[in-house]
Amino acid sequence: MSISDLQNRAFLFGDAVWVSFYVRNGALFLEEECYFFLMSSMRKMRMNIPADYTLEYFQNIFQYDFIDNDSQEGIIRMMVYRNSDNENLAKSGVSHYFEFIAKQDILNIEKNIEIDLIKEINVNNNLFSNIYTNSPENIYGEIYAKENDLDDVIFLNPQKRIARSIFGNLLFLSENSVKIPKQTEGAYISPLMEAFVTYLHKSNTLKIEEVEMMAFESQKSEEILIISEAKGIFSVDKIRNRNFENKRFSELLNNWKLSLV
């Protein structure tokens, strides 16, 4: 074990936040939204934000480290963690780590997946539920999914209502409405999802409803989409014995992409 490991509170205590930045068509995409989400996440974790953590600072890093090195399409995963260099944790320095996940296009549906409800554990619906930080529930859920030949699971909150999946947020399409669990239900804050929902709202395509949703209501949906900051966009093909379509969400995503040209 090195000295740097001992300074890394992400390694020791999970004292870190994750955010994603996106590269699309050889340029940063939604960088301002992602940057403000980073700042908000660090504040919620009472982290000391360095003066040089500006949007321009990260734009320059991403350009030099990734875009200029042929990383033209993908997700930049960024972790900011607190160091162990001050007894007052709120004044401790922070460090960061980046990794690049190549994608064909982050706005494409990655694949159709099978999910199911998990009842053994639930996720909280407090301040920290909305940001990407240490989550033993996600680790348990990922192992549970693999052991049951699933791609993801639906987490409920303590009130037995739908919160989110392991990796992202759920969108339920039925007739002319898209229902999304409220952030107060335990859903993640998601700049990527918010951008898509904003497009739907401005185009008057569908009614957007932020809801409190019981688990059985998911079976009433025509289509289900998962938008994950870390992994991309997925269409739910099956929950237990119920199969779902993916035509309308696919068309809506294609229209969104066309509007960005």
N, C-alpha and C positions, 0 to 999 in steps of 0.2 A: 504494500500500500504506500502511495506517495504522499508527500505533504499536501499536494493539490487536492487529493481525495479528502483529506481531513478538513480542508477549507470549504469543501463543496457540500452545502447543507441539503442539496437535492439528493446527493448520495447517502447522507446520514439520516435525514428526516423527511425527505420528500418536499423540502421547502423550496418550491419552484413553481413557475407558471409556464404553460406552453401556449403559443399562438402560431398561426399559419399566415404566411404571405404567399401570393400567387404570381406565377410567371405565365403569361399567355401571349402567344404570338411574339415572343421575344421581348416582352416588356412587362413591367409590374402591373398587376391588375388589382383594383380595390385597395391600393396601398395605404391611402389615408384612413379608410375604415379599419383596416387591420392594425395600423399603428395606434389609433385611438383605443382600440380594444386592448392592445398591449398595455398602454398607459393605465387604463381602467383596471386591468387585472393586477398590475403591480401595486396600484393604490389599495385595492381590496386586500392584498396580502401584506400591506404595510411595509412595502419595500422602499428603500432609498433610491429614487430615480436619479441617475447621473445627469449632470447638466448637458453632456454631449449626446444623450439619447434622443436625438431629434429625428424627424422623418427623413431629412436630408442625409443624416449620418447612415441610416439603414439603407436608404436608396443607393448610396455610394458603395456600401459593402456588397449588397446584392448584385449590383451591376458588375463590380470587379470580380467577385468570387464565383458567380453563377452565370449571369447572362452573357458576359464577355467570354465565358468558357463553354459556350455551346449548350448551356442549360436553358433551352428556349421554351419549354412547356413543362410545368410541374408545380409542386408545392414546396415552399421553403418552410420547414418546421423549425421554430425557434424556441429554445428554452432559456429563460432567465432564472438564475438561482442565487440565493443569498449566500454570501461568504461568512466564515466564522472569524471575523476580524474585529469584532466590537462586542462588548458585553451587552450593550444596548442594541438589540436586533434591528430596531427601526433605523439605526444609524450605520449598520453594517453595509459594506460594499456589495455590489452584485457583479456577476459574470454572466456570459451568455454562450450558448452553443447553437450551431446551425447544422441542419442536414437537408439535403435536396432529394425529393421523391419525384422522379420523372413521370409525367402523365402525357397521354396523347393530346388531351384538352381537358382542363379541369371542369368544363361545363358539359362534358359528355356524361351520359350514364355509363358508369364503369361496367356494371353487369346486373343481371337480375339475381336476387338473393332470397334465401329462405330464412325466416326469423320465427321466434315464438316468444311467448310471455315467460318471464322468470318470476317465481313467487317466493323463493327461498329468502331473498333479500330485497330491500328497496333502496332508493336514493333519497337524500334529503332535499328539501326545497328552501334552502337558506341562501345567504349571500354568496357562499363559495360553490354552490351547486351550479351556478351559471358560468363559471370560468373553468379552464382546463388546468387542473392542479392534481395533486396526489389523490388517487381514488381506488382504494382496495375493492370497491364494488365493481369497477370496470375490469380489474384483473380476474375476479371471481367469475364475472359474467362471460369474459372471453374464454376461460377454461370450460365453463358450462356449455357454451355454444359449440366448442370444438368436440366435446365429449358426446354431444347430442346431434352431431352432423348439421349444425346450424351456422349461418354466417354472422348473425347478430341476435340480440334479444331486446325485448321491450322491458324497460324498467318502470315500475310503479313508484309513486311516492308514498309516504306513510298514510295518506288518506285513500290509498288504493286506486289512485287515478294515474293515467299515463303521464310520465315525465319525459323520457327520452330513450334512445338506444345506447349501446355501449359507446359507439363512436360519434353519434351525432343526433340531429333532431328529426322528428317524424312529421311528415305532411300528409294529410288525409284528404283525398279528392272524392267528392260525391256530388253529382249533378253540377250545379254552378257554384260550388263552394269549396274552398280549401280550408280545412281546420288544422290549427297548429296549437299544441299545448303551450300555455302561458309560461313565461320564465318563472313566475311565482310557483309553478307546479314542479320545478326542478329541471326545466329545459335549459340547454346551453344558450349563451349569447353567441350568435353566429353571423359575422359580417357577410359570409357567402350566402347564407339563407336569406338574410335581410335584403340583400341586393336583388335576389330572385323575386321575393315577395313584393318588393317595391316596384319592380317591373310589372308584375301581375296587377298590382293596384293601379298604377298609372295608365296601363293599357285598357283598364276596365274589362279585363278578360274574365275574372272570377271574383266572387265575394271572398274576402279574406277574414277569417274568424279566429281570434285567439281565444282558446276555450279551456275549460276544465272537462276532462274526458275520461269516462270510465273505460275499463279495459275491453268490455264486450262491444263497445261502439266501434272499435277498429274493424270488426267484421262487417260493418255496414258500408264500409268505404268501397268505392269502385277501384281506386288506385292508391298506392302508398309509396311515398318517396322518402328516402333518408338522405339528408345533406350533412356531410361530415367535414368539418374544418380540416381534419388531418388526412382523410382518405379520399374525399371526393363525393360523387353523387351516385346513389344506388336506387334501383327500382325493386320494390318488394314483390316477389313473384308468388310467395306462399306463406301463409300462417296456418300451421296445423293442416286441416283438410280443406282450407279455403284458398283458392287461387285468385290472383288479381291480374288485371290488365296493366299495360304500361304505355298505351298509345297516346293518351292525352297529355300526360306529363312529358313524354318525349317530344311531342309537337310544341308544347309550351317552352321547353328548354331550347329547342331549335329556333323558335321565334325570338327568344331572348338573345341568342347568339347573333342572329341577323340584325337585331336592333343595335348591336354594339359595333357593327362594321362601320 
